[in-house]
Amino acid sequence: MERMFIVDLLLACAQIGLTATYLTDWNMVGSRLTQPTCLDIPQNLTLCHGIGYTQMRLPNLLGHDTMTEVAQQAGPWVPLFNLKCHPDTQLFLCSLFSPVCLDRPIYPCRSLCEAVRQGCERRMNTYGYPWPDMVRCDQFPMDNDMCITVQSLIDREPAPCIACSQPDTYENMIDNFCRADFVFKTRVRILRNEELRLSKATVFKMKEGAVTIADLKKPVFEHPNMSKCCGDLIGKLDTRGRILVMGVKKKSSLFPTLIIPWEKSNKVIRKARKTMKKFDCSNPETVLTTSKITNFLKHKPRRRPRQRGRGWKLTPGVSVSCAGCNQPQTLKNLLDKFCTADYVIKTRIKKIKNNKMKCKRSRILKLKQGAASREELVAPTFAHPNMTQCCGSILETVQDKKKRVIIMGNKIEADLKTNLVLPWRNNTKLIKRVLRVAKKKGCNSR
C-alpha cells in the first residue's frame, strides 16, 4: 500500500505544469541537457530495485549517463539504507539515483532531504564521514506540490518500542553495538506487569564504569509500555526464548536499545557476532575497515586478499589499536611475533584498569640483549590508550584461575609495549609448539 501511495504521488506530481524556465534555472548537481530515456531498473541496482516502480529516468538527477555508472555510484549507499536511520532514506536516495520515468523530473523536497539528514548524519559522523556535498539539502526546492515530501511520520516512541522494532541488519547491529553500554545474549523468563525479566546473561560487551556484573546477572527491564511494545516479539520466540540485547544504563536503570531474536540460522547475527569479537569502536578506521558501514564515498572498495590458515582473520589496525589482545591464533602469527619480540614472558594479570595492565611476578621465556632489563619484567605494567577497551574482556576468557597469559612485545624508548597477549591455559598446546619450533629451528630459518 505504501509503495502504491508513493507511485500515485509521483504520477500526480507529473501532471502539474512545470515551466521550461523553472527546469532550466533549477539545475541539479551534474545535470545535463540530454534527452532522457526510460530503462528498466536492473536487479544489480540493489538500493532501488523493488522501490515500487519498474522504470527509471536516465540521465538521472545526479547526472549519471549510464546504468553502469548509476549502479557503481549507488552501491556504497546500500549500507546507509540498511542502517535504517530514517524510514525515508531509500525514497530520498532513489528519487536521485533512479527517478521515476515521467515527462518531467520530480525532485525530492528540501524537507525530505533535511529529515533523512537529521536521522542519518549523526551516525555517519560517528564513523568519520560528513554529509556528502552531492546531496546538500539547500540545493533542493522548498516544499510545494512539485517535489517529493516526507512520507513517514516519526513519532518519539518509548524506548522499548524502538528496541523491539529494530531491523536485524548487520549495519544496524554493529552501530548499536558501538553505542551500547552492554551487549548480551539471554533467555526470556517472563513478561508480566510491564516488566521483562531475563535469565542469566552471556555478556559480549560491558562498558567499564557504566555497568557492573551485578547489573547483568539477571537483568530486568521496566517500562509502562513494555507489554505493548515487546509482546509480539516475545510471543514469536522459539521454545528456548533466546534474544540478543543491547542497551544503556541511565542512573540506576537499564534501558534496551535493541532486542532481536537470537537464531542460529540467522547468518546476519552470526556475522555480526564474529565482528563484535574483534571490534574496536573507539577507532573509526577500524570501524570503517571491519563493518563497511561507511563506504558511502568509496566507489570502488579495494578487495582484500583472502588469508589462509586457521584462526581469526586479522583486521588491519587491530593489533596496534588493541594492544595485541585480538591477534589471530595461528602458528605462523605466533612465530612471527615471537621472533620479532624483544621479550616474551609468562605472567599473571593482576588487574586491567585506567588503560593499564598490571601483572604479577613473571617468568622470562625470551629476552633480547640490550632491549629491556630483567628488573623491568619482574612485575611489569603495560600502558596503552585503548588497553581497557581492548583487553578488558580477556580476563573473562581465561580458563585459568591464576589468570596466566603469554605476553610478547617490544621496548620503545622507555615504555614496554605489548604485541600479543594470549591466555596460557586456552592455548597451551599451540604455545608449547611455538616455543619448541623456535628453539629447534630458530627464527632465521622461517
Contacts in CASP RR format, 6 or more apart in sequence:
PFRMAT RR
TARGET T0000
AUTHOR 0000-0000-0000
METHOD contacts of the structure
MODEL  1
MERMFIVDLLLACAQIGLTATYLTDWNMVGSRLTQPTCLDIPQNLTLCHG
IGYTQMRLPNLLGHDTMTEVAQQAGPWVPLFNLKCHPDTQLFLCSLFSPV
CLDRPIYPCRSLCEAVRQGCERRMNTYGYPWPDMVRCDQFPMDNDMCITV
QSLIDREPAPCIACSQPDTYENMIDNFCRADFVFKTRVRILRNEELRLSK
ATVFKMKEGAVTIADLKKPVFEHPNMSKCCGDLIGKLDTRGRILVMGVKK
KSSLFPTLIIPWEKSNKVIRKARKTMKKFDCSNPETVLTTSKITNFLKHK
PRRRPRQRGRGWKLTPGVSVSCAGCNQPQTLKNLLDKFCTADYVIKTRIK
KIKNNKMKCKRSRILKLKQGAASREELVAPTFAHPNMTQCCGSILETVQD
KKKRVIIMGNKIEADLKTNLVLPWRNNTKLIKRVLRVAKKKGCNSR
2 151 0 8 1.000
3 51 0 8 1.000
3 52 0 8 1.000
4 52 0 8 1.000
5 151 0 8 1.000
6 51 0 8 1.000
6 52 0 8 1.000
6 91 0 8 1.000
6 151 0 8 1.000
7 52 0 8 1.000
7 53 0 8 1.000
7 100 0 8 1.000
9 148 0 8 1.000
9 151 0 8 1.000
10 53 0 8 1.000
10 100 0 8 1.000
10 102 0 8 1.000
10 106 0 8 1.000
10 148 0 8 1.000
11 102 0 8 1.000
13 106 0 8 1.000
13 145 0 8 1.000
13 146 0 8 1.000
13 147 0 8 1.000
13 148 0 8 1.000
14 102 0 8 1.000
14 103 0 8 1.000
14 104 0 8 1.000
14 106 0 8 1.000
16 145 0 8 1.000
16 146 0 8 1.000
17 104 0 8 1.000
17 146 0 8 1.000
18 104 0 8 1.000
18 146 0 8 1.000
23 104 0 8 1.000
23 105 0 8 1.000
26 107 0 8 1.000
26 141 0 8 1.000
28 61 0 8 1.000
28 62 0 8 1.000
28 63 0 8 1.000
28 107 0 8 1.000
28 139 0 8 1.000
29 62 0 8 1.000
29 63 0 8 1.000
29 134 0 8 1.000
29 136 0 8 1.000
29 139 0 8 1.000
30 62 0 8 1.000
30 63 0 8 1.000
31 59 0 8 1.000
31 61 0 8 1.000
31 63 0 8 1.000
32 59 0 8 1.000
32 63 0 8 1.000
32 65 0 8 1.000
34 59 0 8 1.000
34 65 0 8 1.000
36 57 0 8 1.000
36 58 0 8 1.000
36 59 0 8 1.000
36 101 0 8 1.000
36 105 0 8 1.000
37 57 0 8 1.000
37 58 0 8 1.000
38 55 0 8 1.000
38 56 0 8 1.000
38 57 0 8 1.000
38 58 0 8 1.000
38 101 0 8 1.000
39 55 0 8 1.000
39 56 0 8 1.000
39 58 0 8 1.000
39 67 0 8 1.000
39 101 0 8 1.000
40 54 0 8 1.000
40 55 0 8 1.000
40 56 0 8 1.000
41 48 0 8 1.000
41 49 0 8 1.000
41 50 0 8 1.000
41 51 0 8 1.000
41 53 0 8 1.000
41 54 0 8 1.000
41 55 0 8 1.000
41 56 0 8 1.000
41 98 0 8 1.000
42 49 0 8 1.000
42 67 0 8 1.000
42 71 0 8 1.000
43 49 0 8 1.000
44 71 0 8 1.000
45 67 0 8 1.000
45 70 0 8 1.000
45 71 0 8 1.000
45 74 0 8 1.000
45 97 0 8 1.000
45 98 0 8 1.000
46 74 0 8 1.000
46 75 0 8 1.000
46 78 0 8 1.000
47 74 0 8 1.000
47 75 0 8 1.000
47 77 0 8 1.000
47 78 0 8 1.000
47 81 0 8 1.000
47 90 0 8 1.000
47 93 0 8 1.000
47 94 0 8 1.000
47 97 0 8 1.000
47 98 0 8 1.000
48 56 0 8 1.000
48 74 0 8 1.000
48 90 0 8 1.000
48 93 0 8 1.000
48 94 0 8 1.000
48 97 0 8 1.000
48 98 0 8 1.000
51 90 0 8 1.000
51 91 0 8 1.000
51 94 0 8 1.000
51 98 0 8 1.000
53 100 0 8 1.000
53 101 0 8 1.000
55 100 0 8 1.000
55 101 0 8 1.000
56 98 0 8 1.000
56 99 0 8 1.000
56 100 0 8 1.000
56 101 0 8 1.000
57 98 0 8 1.000
57 99 0 8 1.000
57 100 0 8 1.000
57 101 0 8 1.000
57 102 0 8 1.000
57 105 0 8 1.000
58 64 0 8 1.000
58 65 0 8 1.000
58 66 0 8 1.000
58 67 0 8 1.000
58 70 0 8 1.000
59 65 0 8 1.000
60 70 0 8 1.000
60 96 0 8 1.000
60 97 0 8 1.000
60 98 0 8 1.000
60 99 0 8 1.000
61 95 0 8 1.000
61 96 0 8 1.000
61 99 0 8 1.000
61 105 0 8 1.000
61 107 0 8 1.000
62 73 0 8 1.000
62 96 0 8 1.000
62 97 0 8 1.000
62 134 0 8 1.000
64 70 0 8 1.000
64 73 0 8 1.000
64 97 0 8 1.000
70 97 0 8 1.000
70 98 0 8 1.000
72 299 0 8 1.000
72 300 0 8 1.000
73 97 0 8 1.000
73 299 0 8 1.000
74 93 0 8 1.000
74 97 0 8 1.000
74 98 0 8 1.000
76 295 0 8 1.000
76 296 0 8 1.000
76 297 0 8 1.000
76 298 0 8 1.000
76 299 0 8 1.000
76 301 0 8 1.000
77 93 0 8 1.000
77 97 0 8 1.000
77 296 0 8 1.000
79 171 0 8 1.000
79 292 0 8 1.000
79 293 0 8 1.000
79 294 0 8 1.000
79 295 0 8 1.000
79 296 0 8 1.000
80 89 0 8 1.000
80 93 0 8 1.000
80 120 0 8 1.000
80 124 0 8 1.000
80 293 0 8 1.000
80 296 0 8 1.000
81 89 0 8 1.000
81 90 0 8 1.000
81 93 0 8 1.000
82 167 0 8 1.000
82 169 0 8 1.000
82 170 0 8 1.000
82 171 0 8 1.000
82 172 0 8 1.000
83 89 0 8 1.000
83 120 0 8 1.000
83 123 0 8 1.000
83 169 0 8 1.000
83 171 0 8 1.000
83 172 0 8 1.000
83 175 0 8 1.000
83 293 0 8 1.000
84 166 0 8 1.000
84 167 0 8 1.000
84 169 0 8 1.000
84 172 0 8 1.000
85 116 0 8 1.000
85 119 0 8 1.000
85 120 0 8 1.000
85 123 0 8 1.000
86 115 0 8 1.000
86 116 0 8 1.000
86 118 0 8 1.000
86 119 0 8 1.000
86 120 0 8 1.000
86 152 0 8 1.000
86 154 0 8 1.000
87 151 0 8 1.000
87 152 0 8 1.000
87 154 0 8 1.000
88 112 0 8 1.000
88 115 0 8 1.000
88 116 0 8 1.000
88 150 0 8 1.000
88 151 0 8 1.000
88 152 0 8 1.000
89 116 0 8 1.000
89 120 0 8 1.000
91 108 0 8 1.000
91 112 0 8 1.000
91 148 0 8 1.000
91 151 0 8 1.000
92 108 0 8 1.000
92 112 0 8 1.000
92 113 0 8 1.000
92 116 0 8 1.000
92 148 0 8 1.000
95 106 0 8 1.000
95 107 0 8 1.000
95 108 0 8 1.000
95 112 0 8 1.000
95 148 0 8 1.000
96 108 0 8 1.000
96 135 0 8 1.000
99 105 0 8 1.000
99 106 0 8 1.000
100 106 0 8 1.000
106 146 0 8 1.000
106 147 0 8 1.000
106 148 0 8 1.000
107 140 0 8 1.000
107 141 0 8 1.000
107 146 0 8 1.000
107 147 0 8 1.000
107 148 0 8 1.000
108 140 0 8 1.000
108 147 0 8 1.000
108 148 0 8 1.000
109 140 0 8 1.000
109 141 0 8 1.000
109 142 0 8 1.000
109 143 0 8 1.000
109 144 0 8 1.000
109 147 0 8 1.000
109 148 0 8 1.000
109 149 0 8 1.000
109 150 0 8 1.000
110 137 0 8 1.000
110 138 0 8 1.000
110 140 0 8 1.000
110 141 0 8 1.000
110 142 0 8 1.000
110 143 0 8 1.000
111 143 0 8 1.000
111 149 0 8 1.000
111 150 0 8 1.000
112 140 0 8 1.000
112 147 0 8 1.000
112 148 0 8 1.000
112 149 0 8 1.000
112 150 0 8 1.000
113 135 0 8 1.000
113 137 0 8 1.000
113 140 0 8 1.000
114 137 0 8 1.000
115 150 0 8 1.000
117 131 0 8 1.000
117 137 0 8 1.000
120 131 0 8 1.000
121 130 0 8 1.000
121 131 0 8 1.000
123 175 0 8 1.000
124 130 0 8 1.000
124 131 0 8 1.000
124 294 0 8 1.000
124 296 0 8 1.000
126 175 0 8 1.000
126 178 0 8 1.000
126 179 0 8 1.000
126 284 0 8 1.000
126 287 0 8 1.000
127 284 0 8 1.000
127 287 0 8 1.000
127 288 0 8 1.000
127 291 0 8 1.000
127 293 0 8 1.000
127 294 0 8 1.000
128 284 0 8 1.000
128 288 0 8 1.000
128 294 0 8 1.000
129 294 0 8 1.000
129 296 0 8 1.000
129 297 0 8 1.000
132 296 0 8 1.000
132 297 0 8 1.000
140 147 0 8 1.000
141 147 0 8 1.000
143 149 0 8 1.000
157 165 0 8 1.000
157 229 0 8 1.000
158 223 0 8 1.000
158 224 0 8 1.000
158 225 0 8 1.000
158 229 0 8 1.000
159 223 0 8 1.000
159 255 0 8 1.000
159 256 0 8 1.000
159 257 0 8 1.000
160 196 0 8 1.000
160 221 0 8 1.000
160 223 0 8 1.000
160 225 0 8 1.000
160 226 0 8 1.000
160 229 0 8 1.000
160 230 0 8 1.000
160 256 0 8 1.000
160 259 0 8 1.000
161 225 0 8 1.000
161 228 0 8 1.000
161 229 0 8 1.000
162 257 0 8 1.000
163 229 0 8 1.000
163 230 0 8 1.000
163 247 0 8 1.000
163 256 0 8 1.000
163 257 0 8 1.000
163 258 0 8 1.000
163 259 0 8 1.000
164 229 0 8 1.000
164 230 0 8 1.000
164 231 0 8 1.000
164 232 0 8 1.000
164 233 0 8 1.000
164 256 0 8 1.000
164 259 0 8 1.000
165 229 0 8 1.000
166 172 0 8 1.000
166 176 0 8 1.000
166 257 0 8 1.000
166 258 0 8 1.000
166 259 0 8 1.000
166 260 0 8 1.000
168 260 0 8 1.000
168 266 0 8 1.000
168 268 0 8 1.000
168 269 0 8 1.000
169 268 0 8 1.000
170 268 0 8 1.000
170 271 0 8 1.000
170 272 0 8 1.000
170 275 0 8 1.000
170 291 0 8 1.000
171 291 0 8 1.000
171 292 0 8 1.000
171 293 0 8 1.000
172 258 0 8 1.000
173 244 0 8 1.000
173 246 0 8 1.000
173 258 0 8 1.000
173 260 0 8 1.000
173 268 0 8 1.000
173 269 0 8 1.000
173 272 0 8 1.000
174 272 0 8 1.000
174 275 0 8 1.000
174 276 0 8 1.000
174 279 0 8 1.000
174 287 0 8 1.000
174 291 0 8 1.000
174 293 0 8 1.000
175 291 0 8 1.000
175 293 0 8 1.000
176 246 0 8 1.000
176 247 0 8 1.000
176 257 0 8 1.000
176 258 0 8 1.000
177 183 0 8 1.000
177 205 0 8 1.000
177 246 0 8 1.000
177 272 0 8 1.000
177 276 0 8 1.000
177 279 0 8 1.000
177 281 0 8 1.000
178 279 0 8 1.000
178 281 0 8 1.000
178 287 0 8 1.000
179 248 0 8 1.000
179 257 0 8 1.000
180 205 0 8 1.000
180 207 0 8 1.000
180 246 0 8 1.000
180 247 0 8 1.000
180 248 0 8 1.000
180 257 0 8 1.000
180 258 0 8 1.000
181 206 0 8 1.000
181 207 0 8 1.000
181 210 0 8 1.000
181 211 0 8 1.000
181 247 0 8 1.000
181 248 0 8 1.000
181 249 0 8 1.000
182 203 0 8 1.000
182 205 0 8 1.000
182 206 0 8 1.000
182 207 0 8 1.000
182 210 0 8 1.000
182 211 0 8 1.000
182 215 0 8 1.000
182 216 0 8 1.000
182 245 0 8 1.000
182 246 0 8 1.000
182 247 0 8 1.000
182 248 0 8 1.000
182 249 0 8 1.000
182 254 0 8 1.000
183 203 0 8 1.000
183 204 0 8 1.000
183 205 0 8 1.000
183 206 0 8 1.000
183 244 0 8 1.000
183 245 0 8 1.000
183 246 0 8 1.000
183 247 0 8 1.000
183 276 0 8 1.000
184 201 0 8 1.000
184 202 0 8 1.000
184 203 0 8 1.000
184 204 0 8 1.000
184 205 0 8 1.000
184 216 0 8 1.000
184 219 0 8 1.000
184 244 0 8 1.000
184 245 0 8 1.000
185 201 0 8 1.000
185 202 0 8 1.000
185 204 0 8 1.000
185 242 0 8 1.000
185 243 0 8 1.000
185 244 0 8 1.000
185 245 0 8 1.000
185 262 0 8 1.000
186 198 0 8 1.000
186 199 0 8 1.000
186 200 0 8 1.000
186 201 0 8 1.000
186 202 0 8 1.000
186 219 0 8 1.000
186 242 0 8 1.000
186 243 0 8 1.000
186 245 0 8 1.000
187 198 0 8 1.000
187 199 0 8 1.000
187 240 0 8 1.000
187 241 0 8 1.000
187 242 0 8 1.000
187 243 0 8 1.000
188 196 0 8 1.000
188 197 0 8 1.000
188 198 0 8 1.000
188 199 0 8 1.000
188 234 0 8 1.000
188 237 0 8 1.000
188 241 0 8 1.000
188 243 0 8 1.000
189 197 0 8 1.000
189 198 0 8 1.000
189 199 0 8 1.000
189 218 0 8 1.000
190 197 0 8 1.000
191 197 0 8 1.000
191 226 0 8 1.000
191 227 0 8 1.000
191 230 0 8 1.000
191 231 0 8 1.000
191 234 0 8 1.000
192 227 0 8 1.000
194 222 0 8 1.000
194 223 0 8 1.000
194 224 0 8 1.000
194 225 0 8 1.000
194 226 0 8 1.000
194 227 0 8 1.000
195 220 0 8 1.000
195 221 0 8 1.000
195 222 0 8 1.000
195 226 0 8 1.000
196 220 0 8 1.000
196 221 0 8 1.000
196 222 0 8 1.000
196 226 0 8 1.000
196 230 0 8 1.000
196 234 0 8 1.000
197 218 0 8 1.000
197 220 0 8 1.000
198 218 0 8 1.000
198 219 0 8 1.000
198 220 0 8 1.000
198 221 0 8 1.000
198 243 0 8 1.000
198 245 0 8 1.000
199 218 0 8 1.000
200 217 0 8 1.000
200 218 0 8 1.000
201 216 0 8 1.000
201 217 0 8 1.000
201 218 0 8 1.000
201 219 0 8 1.000
201 245 0 8 1.000
203 213 0 8 1.000
203 216 0 8 1.000
203 396 0 8 1.000
204 273 0 8 1.000
204 276 0 8 1.000
205 276 0 8 1.000
205 393 0 8 1.000
206 212 0 8 1.000
206 213 0 8 1.000
206 216 0 8 1.000
206 393 0 8 1.000
208 388 0 8 1.000
208 392 0 8 1.000
210 248 0 8 1.000
210 249 0 8 1.000
211 249 0 8 1.000
211 254 0 8 1.000
215 249 0 8 1.000
215 254 0 8 1.000
219 245 0 8 1.000
219 254 0 8 1.000
220 254 0 8 1.000
221 254 0 8 1.000
221 255 0 8 1.000
221 256 0 8 1.000
222 253 0 8 1.000
223 229 0 8 1.000
230 259 0 8 1.000
233 259 0 8 1.000
233 260 0 8 1.000
233 261 0 8 1.000
236 261 0 8 1.000
237 243 0 8 1.000
237 261 0 8 1.000
238 261 0 8 1.000
238 263 0 8 1.000
241 261 0 8 1.000
242 261 0 8 1.000
242 262 0 8 1.000
242 263 0 8 1.000
243 259 0 8 1.000
243 260 0 8 1.000
243 261 0 8 1.000
243 262 0 8 1.000
244 258 0 8 1.000
244 259 0 8 1.000
244 260 0 8 1.000
244 261 0 8 1.000
244 262 0 8 1.000
244 269 0 8 1.000
245 256 0 8 1.000
245 258 0 8 1.000
245 259 0 8 1.000
246 256 0 8 1.000
246 257 0 8 1.000
246 258 0 8 1.000
246 259 0 8 1.000
247 254 0 8 1.000
247 255 0 8 1.000
247 256 0 8 1.000
247 257 0 8 1.000
247 258 0 8 1.000
248 254 0 8 1.000
248 255 0 8 1.000
248 257 0 8 1.000
249 255 0 8 1.000
260 269 0 8 1.000
262 269 0 8 1.000
263 269 0 8 1.000
264 270 0 8 1.000
275 290 0 8 1.000
275 291 0 8 1.000
277 312 0 8 1.000
277 326 0 8 1.000
278 290 0 8 1.000
278 312 0 8 1.000
278 315 0 8 1.000
278 318 0 8 1.000
278 322 0 8 1.000
278 326 0 8 1.000
279 286 0 8 1.000
279 287 0 8 1.000
279 290 0 8 1.000
279 291 0 8 1.000
280 286 0 8 1.000
280 287 0 8 1.000
280 318 0 8 1.000
280 321 0 8 1.000
280 322 0 8 1.000
280 326 0 8 1.000
280 386 0 8 1.000
280 389 0 8 1.000
280 390 0 8 1.000
281 287 0 8 1.000
281 389 0 8 1.000
282 321 0 8 1.000
282 386 0 8 1.000
282 389 0 8 1.000
283 317 0 8 1.000
283 321 0 8 1.000
283 386 0 8 1.000
285 317 0 8 1.000
286 315 0 8 1.000
286 316 0 8 1.000
286 317 0 8 1.000
286 318 0 8 1.000
286 321 0 8 1.000
287 293 0 8 1.000
287 294 0 8 1.000
288 294 0 8 1.000
288 295 0 8 1.000
289 315 0 8 1.000
289 316 0 8 1.000
289 317 0 8 1.000
290 315 0 8 1.000
292 301 0 8 1.000
295 301 0 8 1.000
307 313 0 8 1.000
307 314 0 8 1.000
309 330 0 8 1.000
309 332 0 8 1.000
310 329 0 8 1.000
310 330 0 8 1.000
311 328 0 8 1.000
311 329 0 8 1.000
311 330 0 8 1.000
312 326 0 8 1.000
312 327 0 8 1.000
312 328 0 8 1.000
312 329 0 8 1.000
313 328 0 8 1.000
314 327 0 8 1.000
314 328 0 8 1.000
314 333 0 8 1.000
315 326 0 8 1.000
318 324 0 8 1.000
318 326 0 8 1.000
319 326 0 8 1.000
319 327 0 8 1.000
319 419 0 8 1.000
321 386 0 8 1.000
321 390 0 8 1.000
322 386 0 8 1.000
322 389 0 8 1.000
322 390 0 8 1.000
322 391 0 8 1.000
323 357 0 8 1.000
323 382 0 8 1.000
323 384 0 8 1.000
323 386 0 8 1.000
323 387 0 8 1.000
323 390 0 8 1.000
323 391 0 8 1.000
323 417 0 8 1.000
323 418 0 8 1.000
323 421 0 8 1.000
324 390 0 8 1.000
324 391 0 8 1.000
324 418 0 8 1.000
324 419 0 8 1.000
324 420 0 8 1.000
324 421 0 8 1.000
325 390 0 8 1.000
325 391 0 8 1.000
325 392 0 8 1.000
325 394 0 8 1.000
325 418 0 8 1.000
325 421 0 8 1.000
326 390 0 8 1.000
327 333 0 8 1.000
327 337 0 8 1.000
327 419 0 8 1.000
327 420 0 8 1.000
327 421 0 8 1.000
327 422 0 8 1.000
329 422 0 8 1.000
329 427 0 8 1.000
329 430 0 8 1.000
331 430 0 8 1.000
331 433 0 8 1.000
331 434 0 8 1.000
331 437 0 8 1.000
334 420 0 8 1.000
334 422 0 8 1.000
334 430 0 8 1.000
334 431 0 8 1.000
334 434 0 8 1.000
335 434 0 8 1.000
335 437 0 8 1.000
335 438 0 8 1.000
335 443 0 8 1.000
335 446 0 8 1.000
336 446 0 8 1.000
337 408 0 8 1.000
337 409 0 8 1.000
337 419 0 8 1.000
337 420 0 8 1.000
338 344 0 8 1.000
338 366 0 8 1.000
338 408 0 8 1.000
338 434 0 8 1.000
338 435 0 8 1.000
338 438 0 8 1.000
338 443 0 8 1.000
339 438 0 8 1.000
339 442 0 8 1.000
339 443 0 8 1.000
339 446 0 8 1.000
340 410 0 8 1.000
340 419 0 8 1.000
341 366 0 8 1.000
341 368 0 8 1.000
341 408 0 8 1.000
341 409 0 8 1.000
341 410 0 8 1.000
341 419 0 8 1.000
341 420 0 8 1.000
342 367 0 8 1.000
342 368 0 8 1.000
342 371 0 8 1.000
342 372 0 8 1.000
342 409 0 8 1.000
342 410 0 8 1.000
342 411 0 8 1.000
343 364 0 8 1.000
343 366 0 8 1.000
343 367 0 8 1.000
343 368 0 8 1.000
343 371 0 8 1.000
343 372 0 8 1.000
343 377 0 8 1.000
343 408 0 8 1.000
343 409 0 8 1.000
343 410 0 8 1.000
343 411 0 8 1.000
343 416 0 8 1.000
344 364 0 8 1.000
344 365 0 8 1.000
344 366 0 8 1.000
344 367 0 8 1.000
344 406 0 8 1.000
344 407 0 8 1.000
344 408 0 8 1.000
344 409 0 8 1.000
345 362 0 8 1.000
345 363 0 8 1.000
345 364 0 8 1.000
345 365 0 8 1.000
345 377 0 8 1.000
345 380 0 8 1.000
345 406 0 8 1.000
345 407 0 8 1.000
346 362 0 8 1.000
346 363 0 8 1.000
346 365 0 8 1.000
346 404 0 8 1.000
346 405 0 8 1.000
346 406 0 8 1.000
346 407 0 8 1.000
346 424 0 8 1.000
347 359 0 8 1.000
347 360 0 8 1.000
347 361 0 8 1.000
347 362 0 8 1.000
347 363 0 8 1.000
347 380 0 8 1.000
347 404 0 8 1.000
347 405 0 8 1.000
347 407 0 8 1.000
348 359 0 8 1.000
348 360 0 8 1.000
348 361 0 8 1.000
348 402 0 8 1.000
348 403 0 8 1.000
348 404 0 8 1.000
348 405 0 8 1.000
349 357 0 8 1.000
349 358 0 8 1.000
349 359 0 8 1.000
349 360 0 8 1.000
349 394 0 8 1.000
349 395 0 8 1.000
349 398 0 8 1.000
349 403 0 8 1.000
349 405 0 8 1.000
350 358 0 8 1.000
350 359 0 8 1.000
350 360 0 8 1.000
351 357 0 8 1.000
351 358 0 8 1.000
352 358 0 8 1.000
352 387 0 8 1.000
352 388 0 8 1.000
352 391 0 8 1.000
352 392 0 8 1.000
352 394 0 8 1.000
352 395 0 8 1.000
353 388 0 8 1.000
354 388 0 8 1.000
355 383 0 8 1.000
355 384 0 8 1.000
355 385 0 8 1.000
355 386 0 8 1.000
355 387 0 8 1.000
355 388 0 8 1.000
356 381 0 8 1.000
356 382 0 8 1.000
356 383 0 8 1.000
356 387 0 8 1.000
357 381 0 8 1.000
357 382 0 8 1.000
357 383 0 8 1.000
357 384 0 8 1.000
357 387 0 8 1.000
357 391 0 8 1.000
357 418 0 8 1.000
357 421 0 8 1.000
358 379 0 8 1.000
358 381 0 8 1.000
359 379 0 8 1.000
359 380 0 8 1.000
359 381 0 8 1.000
359 382 0 8 1.000
359 407 0 8 1.000
360 379 0 8 1.000
361 378 0 8 1.000
361 379 0 8 1.000
362 377 0 8 1.000
362 378 0 8 1.000
362 379 0 8 1.000
362 380 0 8 1.000
364 374 0 8 1.000
364 377 0 8 1.000
365 406 0 8 1.000
365 435 0 8 1.000
367 374 0 8 1.000
367 377 0 8 1.000
371 410 0 8 1.000
371 411 0 8 1.000
372 411 0 8 1.000
372 416 0 8 1.000
376 411 0 8 1.000
376 416 0 8 1.000
377 416 0 8 1.000
380 407 0 8 1.000
380 416 0 8 1.000
381 416 0 8 1.000
382 407 0 8 1.000
382 416 0 8 1.000
382 417 0 8 1.000
382 418 0 8 1.000
383 415 0 8 1.000
384 390 0 8 1.000
384 391 0 8 1.000
384 417 0 8 1.000
384 418 0 8 1.000
391 421 0 8 1.000
394 405 0 8 1.000
394 421 0 8 1.000
394 423 0 8 1.000
395 403 0 8 1.000
397 423 0 8 1.000
397 426 0 8 1.000
398 404 0 8 1.000
398 405 0 8 1.000
398 423 0 8 1.000
398 424 0 8 1.000
398 425 0 8 1.000
398 426 0 8 1.000
399 423 0 8 1.000
399 425 0 8 1.000
399 426 0 8 1.000
400 423 0 8 1.000
400 424 0 8 1.000
400 425 0 8 1.000
400 426 0 8 1.000
404 423 0 8 1.000
404 424 0 8 1.000
404 425 0 8 1.000
405 421 0 8 1.000
405 422 0 8 1.000
405 423 0 8 1.000
405 424 0 8 1.000
406 420 0 8 1.000
406 421 0 8 1.000
406 422 0 8 1.000
406 424 0 8 1.000
406 427 0 8 1.000
406 431 0 8 1.000
407 418 0 8 1.000
407 420 0 8 1.000
407 421 0 8 1.000
407 422 0 8 1.000
408 418 0 8 1.000
408 419 0 8 1.000
408 420 0 8 1.000
409 416 0 8 1.000
409 417 0 8 1.000
409 418 0 8 1.000
409 419 0 8 1.000
409 420 0 8 1.000
410 417 0 8 1.000
410 419 0 8 1.000
411 417 0 8 1.000
422 431 0 8 1.000
424 431 0 8 1.000
END
